[in-house]
Amino acid sequence: MRDEEEVREQYEFLAEELASEEMNHEGVRRMFTYYRRALGWVLEEEHM
């Protein structure tokens, strides 16, 4: 299992990538949105 810092770094990276102007293809945006949501759930579950 990855440590919290690594998961947070990946989450922040994906958030920045998703906000990027280069991320304009809807399928790619959707994939990153789902991945970002999953990482958020992992972070929430570990802190419950």
C-alpha positions in Angstrom: 0.0 0.0 0.0 1.2 3.5 -0.8 1.9 5.9 1.9 -0.3 9.0 2.4 2.3 11.4 1.0 2.6 9.5 -2.2 -1.2 9.3 -2.7 -1.5 13.1 -2.0 1.2 13.9 -4.5 -0.6 11.8 -7.2 -3.9 13.5 -6.3 -2.4 17.0 -6.6 -0.7 16.1 -9.9 -3.9 14.8 -11.3 -5.8 17.9 -10.2 -3.3 20.1 -11.9 -3.4 18.0 -15.1 -7.2 18.0 -15.1 -7.2 21.8 -14.9 -4.7 22.1 -17.7 -5.8 23.7 -21.0 -4.2 20.7 -22.8 -6.7 18.3 -21.2 -9.5 19.1 -23.6 -10.4 15.6 -24.8 -13.6 14.5 -22.9 -12.6 10.8 -22.6 -9.3 11.7 -21.0 -10.9 14.3 -18.7 -13.4 11.7 -17.6 -10.7 9.1 -16.9 -8.7 11.5 -14.8 -11.9 12.6 -12.9 -12.7 9.0 -12.0 -9.1 8.4 -10.9 -9.0 11.6 -8.9 -12.3 10.6 -7.2 -10.9 7.1 -6.3 -7.8 8.7 -4.8 -10.0 11.0 -2.7 -12.0 8.0 -1.4 -8.7 6.2 -0.4 -7.6 9.3 1.5 -11.0 9.6 3.3 -11.2 5.9 4.2 -7.7 6.0 5.7 -8.6 8.9 8.0 -11.9 7.5 9.3 
